[in-house]
Amino acid sequence: MADTVELLKAKIHEREDHLRESWVKAMEARLVQEELIKCHRYEGVNHLENCRWLANKYIQMLQDNRVKGYKKIEV
């Protein structure tokens, strides 16, 4: 019984850590988005050349840093 409770607590803690890390990555992507918007406004017509690296970084972060839930089918 005690092992089951400890196992359940460990699993809940692991889920919380996973969600927390996922949200941190999502917020990092939001910060990059804000910097990209600033760059577009500052650079004006040259934003395609001067902000390309930031746009590429943002696109990559959108693909990689999605918020993922903890529900999985465990087999």
PDB file of N, H, CA, C and O in Angstrom:
ATOM      1  N   MET A   1       0.826  -1.195   0.000  1.00  0.00           N
ATOM      2  CA  MET A   1       0.000   0.000   0.000  1.00  0.00           C
ATOM      3  C   MET A   1       0.869   1.257   0.000  1.00  0.00           C
ATOM      4  O   MET A   1       0.617   2.188  -0.765  1.00  0.00           O
ATOM      5  N   ALA A   2       1.885   1.283   0.852  1.00  0.00           N
ATOM      6  H   ALA A   2       2.089   0.527   1.473  1.00  0.00           H
ATOM      7  CA  ALA A   2       2.761   2.448   0.932  1.00  0.00           C
ATOM      8  C   ALA A   2       3.545   2.626  -0.365  1.00  0.00           C
ATOM      9  O   ALA A   2       3.804   3.749  -0.796  1.00  0.00           O
ATOM     10  N   ASP A   3       3.921   1.494  -0.987  1.00  0.00           N
ATOM     11  H   ASP A   3       3.710   0.582  -0.637  1.00  0.00           H
ATOM     12  CA  ASP A   3       4.636   1.577  -2.262  1.00  0.00           C
ATOM     13  C   ASP A   3       3.751   2.195  -3.345  1.00  0.00           C
ATOM     14  O   ASP A   3       4.225   2.963  -4.182  1.00  0.00           O
ATOM     15  N   THR A   4       2.490   1.858  -3.320  1.00  0.00           N
ATOM     16  H   THR A   4       2.105   1.234  -2.640  1.00  0.00           H
ATOM     17  CA  THR A   4       1.552   2.393  -4.302  1.00  0.00           C
ATOM     18  C   THR A   4       1.388   3.897  -4.131  1.00  0.00           C
ATOM     19  O   THR A   4       1.344   4.637  -5.113  1.00  0.00           O
ATOM     20  N   VAL A   5       1.301   4.340  -2.902  1.00  0.00           N
ATOM     21  H   VAL A   5       1.337   3.738  -2.104  1.00  0.00           H
ATOM     22  CA  VAL A   5       1.158   5.775  -2.630  1.00  0.00           C
ATOM     23  C   VAL A   5       2.410   6.521  -3.072  1.00  0.00           C
ATOM     24  O   VAL A   5       2.315   7.577  -3.696  1.00  0.00           O
ATOM     25  N   GLU A   6       3.563   5.990  -2.758  1.00  0.00           N
ATOM     26  H   GLU A   6       3.641   5.131  -2.251  1.00  0.00           H
ATOM     27  CA  GLU A   6       4.823   6.625  -3.153  1.00  0.00           C
ATOM     28  C   GLU A   6       4.962   6.638  -4.676  1.00  0.00           C
ATOM     29  O   GLU A   6       5.435   7.619  -5.251  1.00  0.00           O
ATOM     30  N   LEU A   7       4.554   5.564  -5.316  1.00  0.00           N
ATOM     31  H   LEU A   7       4.170   4.767  -4.849  1.00  0.00           H
ATOM     32  CA  LEU A   7       4.615   5.490  -6.774  1.00  0.00           C
ATOM     33  C   LEU A   7       3.690   6.522  -7.404  1.00  0.00           C
ATOM     34  O   LEU A   7       4.052   7.165  -8.390  1.00  0.00           O
ATOM     35  N   LEU A   8       2.505   6.681  -6.844  1.00  0.00           N
ATOM     36  H   LEU A   8       2.211   6.159  -6.043  1.00  0.00           H
ATOM     37  CA  LEU A   8       1.544   7.662  -7.339  1.00  0.00           C
ATOM     38  C   LEU A   8       2.065   9.088  -7.139  1.00  0.00           C
ATOM     39  O   LEU A   8       1.938   9.929  -8.029  1.00  0.00           O
ATOM     40  N   LYS A   9       2.646   9.355  -5.978  1.00  0.00           N
ATOM     41  H   LYS A   9       2.749   8.672  -5.255  1.00  0.00           H
ATOM     42  CA  LYS A   9       3.212  10.682  -5.720  1.00  0.00           C
ATOM     43  C   LYS A   9       4.349  10.984  -6.686  1.00  0.00           C
ATOM     44  O   LYS A   9       4.463  12.103  -7.187  1.00  0.00           O
ATOM     45  N   ALA A  10       5.187   9.992  -6.947  1.00  0.00           N
ATOM     46  H   ALA A  10       5.095   9.083  -6.540  1.00  0.00           H
ATOM     47  CA  ALA A  10       6.298  10.181  -7.873  1.00  0.00           C
ATOM     48  C   ALA A  10       5.787  10.454  -9.285  1.00  0.00           C
ATOM     49  O   ALA A  10       6.339  11.292  -9.998  1.00  0.00           O
ATOM     50  N   LYS A  11       4.742   9.753  -9.682  1.00  0.00           N
ATOM     51  H   LYS A  11       4.293   9.073  -9.103  1.00  0.00           H
ATOM     52  CA  LYS A  11       4.183   9.944 -11.016  1.00  0.00           C
ATOM     53  C   LYS A  11       3.568  11.337 -11.154  1.00  0.00           C
ATOM     54  O   LYS A  11       3.735  11.984 -12.187  1.00  0.00           O
ATOM     55  N   ILE A  12       2.869  11.799 -10.135  1.00  0.00           N
ATOM     56  H   ILE A  12       2.733  11.273  -9.295  1.00  0.00           H
ATOM     57  CA  ILE A  12       2.274  13.137 -10.165  1.00  0.00           C
ATOM     58  C   ILE A  12       3.363  14.202 -10.209  1.00  0.00           C
ATOM     59  O   ILE A  12       3.247  15.187 -10.937  1.00  0.00           O
ATOM     60  N   HIS A  13       4.415  14.000  -9.431  1.00  0.00           N
ATOM     61  H   HIS A  13       4.509  13.200  -8.839  1.00  0.00           H
ATOM     62  CA  HIS A  13       5.534  14.946  -9.430  1.00  0.00           C
ATOM     63  C   HIS A  13       6.198  14.986 -10.815  1.00  0.00           C
ATOM     64  O   HIS A  13       6.557  16.057 -11.303  1.00  0.00           O
ATOM     65  N   GLU A  14       6.356  13.836 -11.431  1.00  0.00           N
ATOM     66  H   GLU A  14       6.065  12.965 -11.034  1.00  0.00           H
ATOM     67  CA  GLU A  14       6.944  13.761 -12.766  1.00  0.00           C
ATOM     68  C   GLU A  14       6.064  14.490 -13.786  1.00  0.00           C
ATOM     69  O   GLU A  14       6.581  15.194 -14.654  1.00  0.00           O
ATOM     70  N   ARG A  15       4.761  14.330 -13.689  1.00  0.00           N
ATOM     71  H   ARG A  15       4.342  13.758 -12.984  1.00  0.00           H
ATOM     72  CA  ARG A  15       3.835  15.022 -14.586  1.00  0.00           C
ATOM     73  C   ARG A  15       3.947  16.536 -14.416  1.00  0.00           C
ATOM     74  O   ARG A  15       3.999  17.276 -15.398  1.00  0.00           O
ATOM     75  N   GLU A  16       3.982  16.984 -13.175  1.00  0.00           N
ATOM     76  H   GLU A  16       3.940  16.383 -12.377  1.00  0.00           H
ATOM     77  CA  GLU A  16       4.091  18.418 -12.916  1.00  0.00           C
ATOM     78  C   GLU A  16       5.385  18.989 -13.468  1.00  0.00           C
ATOM     79  O   GLU A  16       5.390  20.079 -14.040  1.00  0.00           O
ATOM     80  N   ASP A  17       6.477  18.265 -13.302  1.00  0.00           N
ATOM     81  H   ASP A  17       6.473  17.380 -12.837  1.00  0.00           H
ATOM     82  CA  ASP A  17       7.759  18.717 -13.840  1.00  0.00           C
ATOM     83  C   ASP A  17       7.708  18.814 -15.357  1.00  0.00           C
ATOM     84  O   ASP A  17       8.199  19.774 -15.950  1.00  0.00           O
ATOM     85  N   HIS A  18       7.109  17.806 -15.971  1.00  0.00           N
ATOM     86  H   HIS A  18       6.710  17.025 -15.489  1.00  0.00           H
ATOM     87  CA  HIS A  18       7.006  17.785 -17.433  1.00  0.00           C
ATOM     88  C   HIS A  18       6.176  18.974 -17.929  1.00  0.00           C
ATOM     89  O   HIS A  18       6.573  19.656 -18.873  1.00  0.00           O
ATOM     90  N   LEU A  19       5.044  19.218 -17.305  1.00  0.00           N
ATOM     91  H   LEU A  19       4.721  18.663 -16.538  1.00  0.00           H
ATOM     92  CA  LEU A  19       4.198  20.340 -17.703  1.00  0.00           C
ATOM     93  C   LEU A  19       4.893  21.679 -17.472  1.00  0.00           C
ATOM     94  O   LEU A  19       4.783  22.594 -18.288  1.00  0.00           O
ATOM     95  N   ARG A  20       5.600  21.785 -16.367  1.00  0.00           N
ATOM     96  H   ARG A  20       5.689  21.042 -15.704  1.00  0.00           H
ATOM     97  CA  ARG A  20       6.312  23.028 -16.054  1.00  0.00           C
ATOM     98  C   ARG A  20       7.373  23.312 -17.112  1.00  0.00           C
ATOM     99  O   ARG A  20       7.481  24.437 -17.600  1.00  0.00           O
ATOM    100  N   GLU A  21       8.153  22.301 -17.466  1.00  0.00           N
ATOM    101  H   GLU A  21       8.065  21.387 -17.070  1.00  0.00           H
ATOM    102  CA  GLU A  21       9.184  22.478 -18.491  1.00  0.00           C
ATOM    103  C   GLU A  21       8.563  22.820 -19.841  1.00  0.00           C
ATOM    104  O   GLU A  21       9.098  23.633 -20.594  1.00  0.00           O
ATOM    105  N   SER A  22       7.440  22.197 -20.133  1.00  0.00           N
ATOM    106  H   SER A  22       7.006  21.537 -19.521  1.00  0.00           H
ATOM    107  CA  SER A  22       6.752  22.464 -21.385  1.00  0.00           C
ATOM    108  C   SER A  22       6.277  23.916 -21.445  1.00  0.00           C
ATOM    109  O   SER A  22       6.388  24.564 -22.486  1.00  0.00           O
ATOM    110  N   TRP A  23       5.754  24.421 -20.344  1.00  0.00           N
ATOM    111  H   TRP A  23       5.663  23.895 -19.498  1.00  0.00           H
ATOM    112  CA  TRP A  23       5.296  25.813 -20.294  1.00  0.00           C
ATOM    113  C   TRP A  23       6.462  26.787 -20.367  1.00  0.00           C
ATOM    114  O   TRP A  23       6.337  27.851 -20.973  1.00  0.00           O
ATOM    115  N   VAL A  24       7.578  26.447 -19.770  1.00  0.00           N
ATOM    116  H   VAL A  24       7.680  25.582 -19.279  1.00  0.00           H
ATOM    117  CA  VAL A  24       8.758  27.324 -19.839  1.00  0.00           C
ATOM    118  C   VAL A  24       9.207  27.456 -21.287  1.00  0.00           C
ATOM    119  O   VAL A  24       9.531  28.555 -21.739  1.00  0.00           O
ATOM    120  N   LYS A  25       9.229  26.349 -22.016  1.00  0.00           N
ATOM    121  H   LYS A  25       8.965  25.456 -21.650  1.00  0.00           H
ATOM    122  CA  LYS A  25       9.620  26.400 -23.424  1.00  0.00           C
ATOM    123  C   LYS A  25       8.625  27.206 -24.249  1.00  0.00           C
ATOM    124  O   LYS A  25       9.015  27.932 -25.163  1.00  0.00           O
ATOM    125  N   ALA A  26       7.345  27.077 -23.928  1.00  0.00           N
ATOM    126  H   ALA A  26       7.028  26.487 -23.186  1.00  0.00           H
ATOM    127  CA  ALA A  26       6.331  27.853 -24.644  1.00  0.00           C
ATOM    128  C   ALA A  26       6.499  29.350 -24.371  1.00  0.00           C
ATOM    129  O   ALA A  26       6.322  30.165 -25.276  1.00  0.00           O
ATOM    130  N   MET A  27       6.833  29.711 -23.153  1.00  0.00           N
ATOM    131  H   MET A  27       6.977  29.048 -22.418  1.00  0.00           H
ATOM    132  CA  MET A  27       7.041  31.114 -22.824  1.00  0.00           C
ATOM    133  C   MET A  27       8.312  31.653 -23.487  1.00  0.00           C
ATOM    134  O   MET A  27       8.368  32.826 -23.855  1.00  0.00           O
ATOM    135  N   GLU A  28       9.328  30.807 -23.639  1.00  0.00           N
ATOM    136  H   GLU A  28       9.283  29.854 -23.340  1.00  0.00           H
ATOM    137  CA  GLU A  28      10.526  31.227 -24.372  1.00  0.00           C
ATOM    138  C   GLU A  28      10.165  31.557 -25.814  1.00  0.00           C
ATOM    139  O   GLU A  28      10.658  32.534 -26.377  1.00  0.00           O
ATOM    140  N   ALA A  29       9.307  30.740 -26.405  1.00  0.00           N
ATOM    141  H   ALA A  29       8.907  29.946 -25.947  1.00  0.00           H
ATOM    142  CA  ALA A  29       8.856  31.003 -27.775  1.00  0.00           C
ATOM    143  C   ALA A  29       8.090  32.321 -27.834  1.00  0.00           C
ATOM    144  O   ALA A  29       8.217  33.063 -28.808  1.00  0.00           O
ATOM    145  N   ARG A  30       7.308  32.619 -26.819  1.00  0.00           N
ATOM    146  H   ARG A  30       7.205  32.017 -26.028  1.00  0.00           H
ATOM    147  CA  ARG A  30       6.569  33.879 -26.789  1.00  0.00           C
ATOM    148  C   ARG A  30       7.525  35.063 -26.722  1.00  0.00           C
ATOM    149  O   ARG A  30       7.287  36.086 -27.364  1.00  0.00           O
ATOM    150  N   LEU A  31       8.611  34.936 -25.949  1.00  0.00           N
ATOM    151  H   LEU A  31       8.805  34.105 -25.428  1.00  0.00           H
ATOM    152  CA  LEU A  31       9.599  36.012 -25.875  1.00  0.00           C
ATOM    153  C   LEU A  31      10.277  36.239 -27.219  1.00  0.00           C
ATOM    154  O   LEU A  31      10.518  37.378 -27.620  1.00  0.00           O
ATOM    155  N   VAL A  32      10.583  35.147 -27.909  1.00  0.00           N
ATOM    156  H   VAL A  32      10.388  34.222 -27.584  1.00  0.00           H
ATOM    157  CA  VAL A  32      11.191  35.274 -29.232  1.00  0.00           C
ATOM    158  C   VAL A  32      10.202  35.939 -30.195  1.00  0.00           C
ATOM    159  O   VAL A  32      10.603  36.737 -31.041  1.00  0.00           O
ATOM    160  N   GLN A  33       8.920  35.614 -30.070  1.00  0.00           N
ATOM    161  H   GLN A  33       8.594  34.965 -29.382  1.00  0.00           H
ATOM    162  CA  GLN A  33       7.898  36.238 -30.908  1.00  0.00           C
ATOM    163  C   GLN A  33       7.856  37.746 -30.670  1.00  0.00           C
ATOM    164  O   GLN A  33       7.767  38.521 -31.622  1.00  0.00           O
ATOM    165  N   GLU A  34       7.920  38.162 -29.415  1.00  0.00           N
ATOM    166  H   GLU A  34       7.992  37.533 -28.641  1.00  0.00           H
ATOM    167  CA  GLU A  34       7.900  39.591 -29.101  1.00  0.00           C
ATOM    168  C   GLU A  34       9.122  40.303 -29.673  1.00  0.00           C
ATOM    169  O   GLU A  34       9.014  41.422 -30.175  1.00  0.00           O
ATOM    170  N   GLU A  35      10.282  39.656 -29.597  1.00  0.00           N
ATOM    171  H   GLU A  35      10.369  38.747 -29.189  1.00  0.00           H
ATOM    172  CA  GLU A  35      11.494  40.241 -30.165  1.00  0.00           C
ATOM    173  C   GLU A  35      11.397  40.321 -31.687  1.00  0.00           C
ATOM    174  O   GLU A  35      11.891  41.273 -32.291  1.00  0.00           O
ATOM    175  N   LEU A  36      10.765  39.331 -32.303  1.00  0.00           N
ATOM    176  H   LEU A  36      10.363  38.559 -31.812  1.00  0.00           H
ATOM    177  CA  LEU A  36      10.575  39.345 -33.754  1.00  0.00           C
ATOM    178  C   LEU A  36       9.662  40.497 -34.163  1.00  0.00           C
ATOM    179  O   LEU A  36       9.914  41.158 -35.170  1.00  0.00           O
ATOM    180  N   ILE A  37       8.624  40.739 -33.406  1.00  0.00           N
ATOM    181  H   ILE A  37       8.419  40.203 -32.587  1.00  0.00           H
ATOM    182  CA  ILE A  37       7.721  41.856 -33.691  1.00  0.00           C
ATOM    183  C   ILE A  37       8.465  43.183 -33.564  1.00  0.00           C
ATOM    184  O   ILE A  37       8.300  44.073 -34.398  1.00  0.00           O
ATOM    185  N   LYS A  38       9.284  43.316 -32.521  1.00  0.00           N
ATOM    186  H   LYS A  38       9.419  42.593 -31.844  1.00  0.00           H
ATOM    187  CA  LYS A  38      10.075  44.540 -32.352  1.00  0.00           C
ATOM    188  C   LYS A  38      11.031  44.733 -33.528  1.00  0.00           C
ATOM    189  O   LYS A  38      11.199  45.840 -34.040  1.00  0.00           O
ATOM    190  N   CYS A  39      11.650  43.632 -33.942  1.00  0.00           N
ATOM    191  H   CYS A  39      11.513  42.732 -33.527  1.00  0.00           H
ATOM    192  CA  CYS A  39      12.599  43.702 -35.055  1.00  0.00           C
ATOM    193  C   CYS A  39      11.886  44.131 -36.335  1.00  0.00           C
ATOM    194  O   CYS A  39      12.403  44.961 -37.084  1.00  0.00           O
ATOM    195  N   HIS A  40      10.718  43.577 -36.587  1.00  0.00           N
ATOM    196  H   HIS A  40      10.298  42.903 -35.979  1.00  0.00           H
ATOM    197  CA  HIS A  40       9.960  43.952 -37.782  1.00  0.00           C
ATOM    198  C   HIS A  40       9.616  45.435 -37.761  1.00  0.00           C
ATOM    199  O   HIS A  40       9.722  46.110 -38.785  1.00  0.00           O
ATOM    200  N   ARG A  41       9.212  45.940 -36.618  1.00  0.00           N
ATOM    201  H   ARG A  41       9.126  45.391 -35.786  1.00  0.00           H
ATOM    202  CA  ARG A  41       8.842  47.355 -36.511  1.00  0.00           C
ATOM    203  C   ARG A  41      10.070  48.269 -36.672  1.00  0.00           C
ATOM    204  O   ARG A  41       9.997  49.317 -37.313  1.00  0.00           O
ATOM    205  N   TYR A  42      11.185  47.853 -36.083  1.00  0.00           N
ATOM    206  H   TYR A  42      11.244  47.001 -35.562  1.00  0.00           H
ATOM    207  CA  TYR A  42      12.384  48.680 -36.110  1.00  0.00           C
ATOM    208  C   TYR A  42      13.021  48.696 -37.498  1.00  0.00           C
ATOM    209  O   TYR A  42      13.447  49.749 -37.970  1.00  0.00           O
ATOM    210  N   GLU A  43      13.088  47.546 -38.147  1.00  0.00           N
ATOM    211  H   GLU A  43      12.742  46.690 -37.763  1.00  0.00           H
ATOM    212  CA  GLU A  43      13.788  47.449 -39.423  1.00  0.00           C
ATOM    213  C   GLU A  43      12.968  47.950 -40.598  1.00  0.00           C
ATOM    214  O   GLU A  43      13.535  48.319 -41.627  1.00  0.00           O
ATOM    215  N   GLY A  44      11.660  47.973 -40.473  1.00  0.00           N
ATOM    216  H   GLY A  44      11.199  47.673 -39.637  1.00  0.00           H
ATOM    217  CA  GLY A  44      10.831  48.496 -41.553  1.00  0.00           C
ATOM    218  C   GLY A  44      10.873  47.619 -42.792  1.00  0.00           C
ATOM    219  O   GLY A  44      10.605  46.419 -42.720  1.00  0.00           O
ATOM    220  N   VAL A  45      11.212  48.219 -43.937  1.00  0.00           N
ATOM    221  H   VAL A  45      11.430  49.193 -43.995  1.00  0.00           H
ATOM    222  CA  VAL A  45      11.175  47.472 -45.193  1.00  0.00           C
ATOM    223  C   VAL A  45      12.304  46.443 -45.306  1.00  0.00           C
ATOM    224  O   VAL A  45      12.228  45.534 -46.133  1.00  0.00           O
ATOM    225  N   ASN A  46      13.328  46.574 -44.500  1.00  0.00           N
ATOM    226  H   ASN A  46      13.389  47.312 -43.828  1.00  0.00           H
ATOM    227  CA  ASN A  46      14.448  45.627 -44.545  1.00  0.00           C
ATOM    228  C   ASN A  46      14.283  44.464 -43.578  1.00  0.00           C
ATOM    229  O   ASN A  46      15.233  43.719 -43.340  1.00  0.00           O
ATOM    230  N   HIS A  47      13.091  44.300 -43.021  1.00  0.00           N
ATOM    231  H   HIS A  47      12.319  44.905 -43.214  1.00  0.00           H
ATOM    232  CA  HIS A  47      12.910  43.276 -41.993  1.00  0.00           C
ATOM    233  C   HIS A  47      13.114  41.859 -42.522  1.00  0.00           C
ATOM    234  O   HIS A  47      13.491  40.969 -41.760  1.00  0.00           O
ATOM    235  N   LEU A  48      12.871  41.636 -43.811  1.00  0.00           N
ATOM    236  H   LEU A  48      12.565  42.359 -44.430  1.00  0.00           H
ATOM    237  CA  LEU A  48      13.055  40.286 -44.355  1.00  0.00           C
ATOM    238  C   LEU A  48      14.513  39.853 -44.290  1.00  0.00           C
ATOM    239  O   LEU A  48      14.805  38.687 -44.021  1.00  0.00           O
ATOM    240  N   GLU A  49      15.415  40.771 -44.531  1.00  0.00           N
ATOM    241  H   GLU A  49      15.178  41.717 -44.749  1.00  0.00           H
ATOM    242  CA  GLU A  49      16.838  40.442 -44.490  1.00  0.00           C
ATOM    243  C   GLU A  49      17.383  40.456 -43.063  1.00  0.00           C
ATOM    244  O   GLU A  49      18.123  39.555 -42.668  1.00  0.00           O
ATOM    245  N   ASN A  50      17.019  41.472 -42.300  1.00  0.00           N
ATOM    246  H   ASN A  50      16.419  42.204 -42.621  1.00  0.00           H
ATOM    247  CA  ASN A  50      17.638  41.679 -41.002  1.00  0.00           C
ATOM    248  C   ASN A  50      17.036  40.847 -39.875  1.00  0.00           C
ATOM    249  O   ASN A  50      17.684  40.649 -38.847  1.00  0.00           O
ATOM    250  N   CYS A  51      15.827  40.363 -40.046  1.00  0.00           N
ATOM    251  H   CYS A  51      15.301  40.524 -40.881  1.00  0.00           H
ATOM    252  CA  CYS A  51      15.175  39.598 -38.982  1.00  0.00           C
ATOM    253  C   CYS A  51      14.989  38.124 -39.344  1.00  0.00           C
ATOM    254  O   CYS A  51      14.312  37.388 -38.627  1.00  0.00           O
ATOM    255  N   ARG A  52      15.578  37.702 -40.434  1.00  0.00           N
ATOM    256  H   ARG A  52      16.128  38.300 -41.017  1.00  0.00           H
ATOM    257  CA  ARG A  52      15.389  36.326 -40.895  1.00  0.00           C
ATOM    258  C   ARG A  52      15.844  35.303 -39.857  1.00  0.00           C
ATOM    259  O   ARG A  52      15.170  34.295 -39.643  1.00  0.00           O
ATOM    260  N   TRP A  53      16.974  35.554 -39.216  1.00  0.00           N
ATOM    261  H   TRP A  53      17.522  36.372 -39.390  1.00  0.00           H
ATOM    262  CA  TRP A  53      17.492  34.597 -38.224  1.00  0.00           C
ATOM    263  C   TRP A  53      16.519  34.451 -37.059  1.00  0.00           C
ATOM    264  O   TRP A  53      16.337  33.355 -36.529  1.00  0.00           O
ATOM    265  N   LEU A  54      15.898  35.552 -36.666  1.00  0.00           N
ATOM    266  H   LEU A  54      16.046  36.442 -37.097  1.00  0.00           H
ATOM    267  CA  LEU A  54      14.941  35.514 -35.564  1.00  0.00           C
ATOM    268  C   LEU A  54      13.654  34.811 -35.983  1.00  0.00           C
ATOM    269  O   LEU A  54      13.058  34.077 -35.196  1.00  0.00           O
ATOM    270  N   ALA A  55      13.230  35.036 -37.217  1.00  0.00           N
ATOM    271  H   ALA A  55      13.714  35.632 -37.857  1.00  0.00           H
ATOM    272  CA  ALA A  55      12.038  34.352 -37.727  1.00  0.00           C
ATOM    273  C   ALA A  55      12.278  32.852 -37.821  1.00  0.00           C
ATOM    274  O   ALA A  55      11.397  32.062 -37.480  1.00  0.00           O
ATOM    275  N   ASN A  56      13.450  32.453 -38.277  1.00  0.00           N
ATOM    276  H   ASN A  56      14.166  33.094 -38.554  1.00  0.00           H
ATOM    277  CA  ASN A  56      13.778  31.026 -38.359  1.00  0.00           C
ATOM    278  C   ASN A  56      13.831  30.384 -36.978  1.00  0.00           C
ATOM    279  O   ASN A  56      13.376  29.256 -36.786  1.00  0.00           O
ATOM    280  N   LYS A  57      14.387  31.110 -36.028  1.00  0.00           N
ATOM    281  H   LYS A  57      14.757  32.026 -36.183  1.00  0.00           H
ATOM    282  CA  LYS A  57      14.444  30.610 -34.654  1.00  0.00           C
ATOM    283  C   LYS A  57      13.041  30.448 -34.088  1.00  0.00           C
ATOM    284  O   LYS A  57      12.752  29.461 -33.411  1.00  0.00           O
ATOM    285  N   TYR A  58      12.168  31.416 -34.363  1.00  0.00           N
ATOM    286  H   TYR A  58      12.403  32.218 -34.913  1.00  0.00           H
ATOM    287  CA  TYR A  58      10.790  31.350 -33.871  1.00  0.00           C
ATOM    288  C   TYR A  58      10.036  30.179 -34.498  1.00  0.00           C
ATOM    289  O   TYR A  58       9.307  29.467 -33.809  1.00  0.00           O
ATOM    290  N   ILE A  59      10.209  29.985 -35.785  1.00  0.00           N
ATOM    291  H   ILE A  59      10.802  30.563 -36.345  1.00  0.00           H
ATOM    292  CA  ILE A  59       9.539  28.859 -36.452  1.00  0.00           C
ATOM    293  C   ILE A  59      10.011  27.536 -35.862  1.00  0.00           C
ATOM    294  O   ILE A  59       9.206  26.636 -35.622  1.00  0.00           O
ATOM    295  N   GLN A  60      11.306  27.419 -35.633  1.00  0.00           N
ATOM    296  H   GLN A  60      11.960  28.150 -35.828  1.00  0.00           H
ATOM    297  CA  GLN A  60      11.844  26.183 -35.050  1.00  0.00           C
ATOM    298  C   GLN A  60      11.303  25.964 -33.644  1.00  0.00           C
ATOM    299  O   GLN A  60      10.983  24.836 -33.268  1.00  0.00           O
ATOM    300  N   MET A  61      11.198  27.036 -32.869  1.00  0.00           N
ATOM    301  H   MET A  61      11.457  27.952 -33.175  1.00  0.00           H
ATOM    302  CA  MET A  61      10.676  26.911 -31.509  1.00  0.00           C
ATOM    303  C   MET A  61       9.195  26.528 -31.520  1.00  0.00           C
ATOM    304  O   MET A  61       8.746  25.775 -30.656  1.00  0.00           O
ATOM    305  N   LEU A  62       8.437  27.037 -32.487  1.00  0.00           N
ATOM    306  H   LEU A  62       8.802  27.649 -33.189  1.00  0.00           H
ATOM    307  CA  LEU A  62       7.030  26.652 -32.586  1.00  0.00           C
ATOM    308  C   LEU A  62       6.877  25.161 -32.859  1.00  0.00           C
ATOM    309  O   LEU A  62       5.970  24.514 -32.336  1.00  0.00           O
ATOM    310  N   GLN A  63       7.758  24.632 -33.669  1.00  0.00           N
ATOM    311  H   GLN A  63       8.495  25.158 -34.093  1.00  0.00           H
ATOM    312  CA  GLN A  63       7.693  23.208 -33.985  1.00  0.00           C
ATOM    313  C   GLN A  63       8.123  22.340 -32.809  1.00  0.00           C
ATOM    314  O   GLN A  63       7.540  21.285 -32.561  1.00  0.00           O
ATOM    315  N   ASP A  64       9.134  22.784 -32.095  1.00  0.00           N
ATOM    316  H   ASP A  64       9.608  23.642 -32.296  1.00  0.00           H
ATOM    317  CA  ASP A  64       9.719  21.945 -31.040  1.00  0.00           C
ATOM    318  C   ASP A  64       9.075  22.137 -29.674  1.00  0.00           C
ATOM    319  O   ASP A  64       8.981  21.177 -28.909  1.00  0.00           O
ATOM    320  N   ASN A  65       8.633  23.331 -29.348  1.00  0.00           N
ATOM    321  H   ASN A  65       8.709  24.111 -29.969  1.00  0.00           H
ATOM    322  CA  ASN A  65       8.243  23.662 -27.981  1.00  0.00           C
ATOM    323  C   ASN A  65       6.736  23.743 -27.786  1.00  0.00           C
ATOM    324  O   ASN A  65       6.236  24.738 -27.261  1.00  0.00           O
ATOM    325  N   ARG A  66       6.039  22.758 -28.181  1.00  0.00           N
ATOM    326  H   ARG A  66       6.445  21.950 -28.607  1.00  0.00           H
ATOM    327  CA  ARG A  66       4.597  22.735 -27.958  1.00  0.00           C
ATOM    328  C   ARG A  66       4.306  22.280 -26.531  1.00  0.00           C
ATOM    329  O   ARG A  66       5.036  21.468 -25.962  1.00  0.00           O
ATOM    330  N   VAL A  67       3.226  22.820 -25.964  1.00  0.00           N
ATOM    331  H   VAL A  67       2.633  23.479 -26.426  1.00  0.00           H
ATOM    332  CA  VAL A  67       2.812  22.390 -24.637  1.00  0.00           C
ATOM    333  C   VAL A  67       2.167  21.020 -24.787  1.00  0.00           C
ATOM    334  O   VAL A  67       1.200  20.843 -25.528  1.00  0.00           O
ATOM    335  N   LYS A  68       2.717  20.073 -24.077  1.00  0.00           N
ATOM    336  H   LYS A  68       3.503  20.217 -23.475  1.00  0.00           H
ATOM    337  CA  LYS A  68       2.225  18.704 -24.170  1.00  0.00           C
ATOM    338  C   LYS A  68       1.640  18.299 -22.834  1.00  0.00           C
ATOM    339  O   LYS A  68       2.227  18.553 -21.781  1.00  0.00           O
ATOM    340  N   GLY A  69       0.502  17.679 -22.884  1.00  0.00           N
ATOM    341  H   GLY A  69       0.025  17.473 -23.739  1.00  0.00           H
ATOM    342  CA  GLY A  69      -0.149  17.221 -21.660  1.00  0.00           C
ATOM    343  C   GLY A  69       0.515  15.967 -21.130  1.00  0.00           C
ATOM    344  O   GLY A  69       1.500  15.485 -21.689  1.00  0.00           O
ATOM    345  N   TYR A  70      -0.027  15.455 -20.065  1.00  0.00           N
ATOM    346  H   TYR A  70      -0.827  15.847 -19.611  1.00  0.00           H
ATOM    347  CA  TYR A  70       0.564  14.300 -19.420  1.00  0.00           C
ATOM    348  C   TYR A  70      -0.209  13.020 -19.689  1.00  0.00           C
ATOM    349  O   TYR A  70       0.215  11.949 -19.256  1.00  0.00           O
ATOM    350  N   LYS A  71      -1.325  13.104 -20.386  1.00  0.00           N
ATOM    351  H   LYS A  71      -1.669  13.975 -20.737  1.00  0.00           H
ATOM    352  CA  LYS A  71      -2.116  11.906 -20.632  1.00  0.00           C
ATOM    353  C   LYS A  71      -1.492  11.077 -21.734  1.00  0.00           C
ATOM    354  O   LYS A  71      -1.377  11.519 -22.877  1.00  0.00           O
ATOM    355  N   LYS A  72      -1.099   9.890 -21.383  1.00  0.00           N
ATOM    356  H   LYS A  72      -1.193   9.530 -20.455  1.00  0.00           H
ATOM    357  CA  LYS A  72      -0.525   8.956 -22.334  1.00  0.00           C
ATOM    358  C   LYS A  72      -1.096   7.583 -22.040  1.00  0.00           C
ATOM    359  O   LYS A  72      -1.427   7.262 -20.898  1.00  0.00           O
ATOM    360  N   ILE A  73      -1.206   6.786 -23.074  1.00  0.00           N
ATOM    361  H   ILE A  73      -0.937   7.047 -24.002  1.00  0.00           H
ATOM    362  CA  ILE A  73      -1.639   5.415 -22.864  1.00  0.00           C
ATOM    363  C   ILE A  73      -0.404   4.617 -22.461  1.00  0.00           C
ATOM    364  O   ILE A  73       0.558   4.507 -23.220  1.00  0.00           O
ATOM    365  N   GLU A  74      -0.450   4.076 -21.281  1.00  0.00           N
ATOM    366  H   GLU A  74      -1.232   4.166 -20.664  1.00  0.00           H
ATOM    367  CA  GLU A  74       0.681   3.316 -20.778  1.00  0.00           C
ATOM    368  C   GLU A  74       0.418   1.842 -20.970  1.00  0.00           C
ATOM    369  O   GLU A  74      -0.556   1.297 -20.452  1.00  0.00           O
ATOM    370  N   VAL A  75       1.284   1.212 -21.707  1.00  0.00           N
ATOM    371  H   VAL A  75       2.076   1.655 -22.127  1.00  0.00           H
ATOM    372  CA  VAL A  75       1.117  -0.209 -22.010  1.00  0.00           C
ATOM    373  C   VAL A  75       2.107  -1.011 -21.203  1.00  0.00           C
ATOM    374  O   VAL A  75       2.139  -2.237 -21.307  1.00  0.00           O
TER     375      VAL A  75
END
